[in-house]
Amino acid sequence: MPMTRALCLCLLLAACAPFPKVDAPASKTALKTPGLLTSAELTAATVTAPPPDDPLAAQTRALNTRANALRAQQ
């Protein structure tokens, strides 16, 4: 029962909260939105870079070299 009262209290407080109007005009300090890019500008901006090198490749080579050296000792 106390949980129900707490929920009702929260809903009552939320209903009394002042919310700004959605259609209110933007303030004069608001930033202007940038212009849209053309398709040529989008294509130039989205040039893909080559895939990065495998960060574990050097460690893999070192471990393989070590394993081969240990096999050679046996």
N, C-alpha and C positions, 0 to 999 in steps of 0.2 A: 504494500500500500504506500509506503514512503517513496518508493521509486516512481509510482504513478504521479504523486504530488510533485515530485521534483521535475518530472517530464512536463507536467502542466505548467509549472512555474517557468521553465525554460521557454516553452512555446509562447506563453504570455509575454515574457520579456522580449522575445524576438519579434512579436507582433507589434510591440510599441516602439521598435527601433526606427529612427528616421532614415529613409532610403532616398538617395538622390533621384531626380527625375531622369529617365532614360533619354528623353528627347531634349534635355537641357543643352543649350548651345555650349560649344567648347570654349574654354577660357582663351584669352589672347596669348597666354604664355605657352600654350600647347605647341608641340613641335609639328612642323609640317611633314607630311608623308612624302617620301621620295617618289620620283616618277617611275613608271614601269619601264622595264628593259625591253628592247626589241628582240626578235628571235636571233638575229645575228650577234647581238651583245650577250645573250644568254649562252649561245653556242661557244663564243669566245671565252666566257667566264667559266664554263664547265668542262674545260679540257682536262682529261684525266691524266694523272701522273702515272709513271710506271710503278708497278707494285713494289713495295719495299722488300729489301733482302730479308731472308729468313734470319731472325735474330739468334736462333739456336744453331745455325749451320756451323759456325766456328766451333762451338762446344761439341757438336756431334762429330765433326772431323777429329777433334782432339781425343774424344773418347774412343773412337774407332782406331786411331793410331795407338793409343794406350792398350786397347784390347789385343791388337795385332802383336804388339811388343810382348805382352804377357803370354800369348799363344806361342810365340817364337821361343820363349824361355823354357817351355815344357818339353 
